[in-house]
Amino acid sequence: MSFPFQISSREQYERDYQASIENPEKFWGEVASHFLWRKPWDKVLDWNFKEPRVEWFKGAKLNITENVIDRHLETRGEQPAIIWEPNNPDERTRVVTYNRLHKRVCQVAQMLTNLGVKKGDRVCIYMGMVPELAYAVLGCARIGAIHSVIFGGFSAQSIADRLEDTNSAYIITCDGGYRGSKDIPLKAVIDDALVGNKVVKKVIVYTRTRTPVSMIKGRDVWWEDEMEYAETQVEKDGIVSFPAVEMDAEDPLFILYTSGSTGKPKGVVHTIGGYMVWTAYTFVNVFQYREGDVYFCTADIGWITGHSYIVYGPLAVGAQSLMFEGIPTWPDAGRFWDIVDKYKVNIIYTAPTAIRSLMGFGSSPLAEKDLSSLRVLGSVGEPINEEAWHWYDENIGKSRCPIVDTWWQTETAGIMISTLAGITPSKPSWATLPLPGVEPVLVDEEGKVVTTPNEDGYFKGNLCIKTPWPGILRTTYGDHERCRTNYFATYPNLYFSGDGALKDKEGNYRITGRVDDVLNVSGHRIGTAEVENALNMHAGVIESAVVGYPHEVKGQGIYAYVIFEGKMANADLIRQDILQTVSRIIGPIAKPDKIQFVQGLPKTRSGKIMRRILRKIAEGETENLGDITTLLDPGVVEVIKNGKV
Ligand code: WT7
């Protein structure tokens, strides 16, 4: 069976694309009619990029959990919704059917209500990759609370910042989490984040690792106890129910923080109706999901990929979504392929960084793994280099599975530019064609649309989108002006992605990477300014400048130039202190790969750091550093070059 809005041929793609651009309201109104609304919309789309204001399915009422859970119960109640593979392959796996998911989500909704959570309240979630994380997210959605999931790799300080920004009174966490051979003490990190916090009223703790945790009377409660009590309330005579709260299509569904070119991460806000339609539509069409497929997305729910393509998109169409707690290389580098073999996975969606790290282990981890169930391979998070693309194609797909290289962002909620598996052609390291509803334009620095190809025959420019798609971000939490200046002001009347791209004559897009001061490290976005702020907090650091450099596995590595004051008796120890500081302020993911101590930084007369030069040096370039005559002190360049680490 295919889904009502499933594109099934190249011709249909062309037709639907045209229709979506010519009359978006008609097109998306039709797609949206295949969802469950309590009240239909008054208007499909109302927008103005100047403010910016975007409203999809205006006036409509719904609850997203009735779409991702309740409406499947009659037809597929006993079918798996979430298949959970634990970190340790010796531990028992868990299969959560739609019926079971319904019950658990009703319990969470009841538990949250019992603890005082109301519609519109923000709930921060800091958990490992356990099914309870999905229950927590959906439980919030059921009562109209706004979830803000924080990736388990962020530090106490980062959590504290996000708690403050969202003014959250509720947290859901775990005692600890497993990641490969490591135990992560999640609750202890929350405790650190809460020192001095006067706003948080309740911390719900799910037991995963049975690590000892501090439990504060009146504030900290056990998930298991609360859920058990909630069960007695939601289940009567074998019938489970917790009425879903009626929400407006444009009410916020969640906040997810992401890095930008300025110091503090911003809370991207997505709203219910458009997000639901966009994630479900893109999921079905890009991966060409078929009834009964097992779909495995290797991301963490702490990132947008997990929100959209582990939880909401797949469940909205009644798919079987495989959720993995562990990492690709533990207990060995065959872990993903064991999972594919064990569950007969049909579709796998992973990141170039994972592919590159597994490539390094050669083909022995693949020996005797049956990968014949695979039909579609997906990639996301960063440009996929040709070498990784071909390795993925040949070794995993056995040259018979289409690769979908999916370009999108936290802000876009779902896939924007991608091959549709088996429908439109793949092209190594090209994301290829826009999805219906997506109107990309490439502009030059002045904002003029690029109309002349370069010497290679490609149009090259900054990637913008002309009109709203249902999943576009609506605001940045608590600071709408920041949303406007970040995305809608660089080029008037366009959404600016921050990425550069090429376009060929057939209309295929190749994303070349960020054109702003944002790094992409192992598919994670990190702002250089954010890392610099953290570096500068170290007692001995006077000033710092951070740039990216090509890294074999991570895509980009973090290179920090640091001016250090005082004694440098042991440079290595100081380096480690600095790394600790960054780890404390942001999290281990932001730790520089290289730190070079310098006496001065190349600056213009007006005091601006010339990052272009620093980037070139970090990349190993020594000759063509460009014009350095405008520098205040061109001499520093030579010194920095000679001191490269
Ligand atoms: C940035 C968004 C999309 C979910 C995961 C990351 C880069 C993402 C691709 C791709 C080239 C890509 C872009 C983008 N990016 N996918 N297929 N090809 N670059 O979400 O953290 O919001 O990061 O990731 O630079 O702007 P995110």
Residues whose N, C-alpha, C, O or C-beta is under 5 A from the ligand:
A	BS01	WT7	T305 S379 V380 G381 E382 P383 I384 D405 T406 W407 W408 Q409 T410 E411 S497 D499 I511 G513 R514 G523 R525
